[in-house]
Amino acid sequence: MEQRHLGRTGLRVSRIGLGTLTWGRDTDEHDAAEQLKAFWEVGGTLVDTADVYGGGEAEYLLGQLVAGLVPRQDLVIATKAGSVADPYRRFNGSRGHLLAALDASLARLGTDYVDLWQVHAFDPMTPLDETLQALDIAVSSGRARYAGVSNFCGWQLAKAATWQLASPGVRTRLASTQMEYSLLQRGVEREVLPAALDLGVGLLPSSPLGRGVLTGKYRTGTPADSRGASELLAPFVEPYLDDPASRIVHAVATAADGLATTALQVALAWVRDRPGVVAPIIGARNAQQLTEALSVETLSLPDEICQALDDVSAPVHRYPDQDWSTL
């Protein structure tokens, strides 16, 4: 699998990442092992997890599999911290919480370092410089090799990356930002992606298949074994089952038919090759689904197909994104 630099750093990662959101919950040890082995065997390196996935079980399961299945040095392990189960706040970006969470992640993963450590989301209740100091401490102490953020809007990302570059004594620049990005969700193109490109921060798209909707599985109903049929995840899928989304899904299916491939591969190839994108993060229920996604390595979309998909999915961006004098 092709390897790409993560932002303006020396770290190289596979251009498709393996997500572990369902590990330890909907994906058991056997299925997780099959996924990791299939991913590694085709040259995949980037494995993304978080301290809250499966209540910590995803990290623990990944640690167990790495210990007995895949050499640690062959993987780029990325995890996240900052999400909390607190009725008064969703995120805790304080230095104390983040560093304690990192130590707990390392224990579950069974390793003394992670390759990429990410703040899961912006915390408005903690000064940003305190949050970013935690990233610097993690890297300078050797517990993380690189640092990034997740779910930061444009101004938050720009402020964080600029602070890291400008602050005296800070040695850790942001390597990445993880954001939802797909043909059904192109909001990052408004401000996040331009900021990332300008500041040398690599984009790691999550939900690149539109929460599964772009595969076409919901075109005739909700499959019983899908996320849309899950009591826990149905609200996550539901926003992408409206009429505008249906038109985009139809366009993807039409393109797939014309290219003699699958809708999954068309949707994934589109986001993989967008400017600024380093590696979309794929979450699969089983190894068969993952193998289909990984076969996108050989697919490059023709320019006319990309343009047609761009047109049908184009978000409405007016002032101030367009030149105000032309409006």
Secondary structure, DSSP 8 states (H G I E B T S, - for coil): --EEE-SSSS-EEESSEEE-TTBTTTB-HHHHHHHHHHHHHTT--EEE--TTGGGGHHHHHHHHHHHHTS-GGG-EEEEEE-EEEETTEEE---HHHHHHHHHHHHHHHT-S-EEEEEE-S--TTS-HHHHHHHHHHHHHTTSEEEEEEES--HHHHHHHHHHHHHSTT----EEEEEEE-BTTB-GGGTTHHHHHHHHT-EEEEESTTTTTGGGTTTTTS--TTSGGG-TTTHHHHGGG-SHHHHHHHHHHHHHHHHHTS-HHHHHHHHHHTSTTB---EE--SSHHHHHHHHGGGG----HHHHHHHHHHH-----TTTS-GGG-
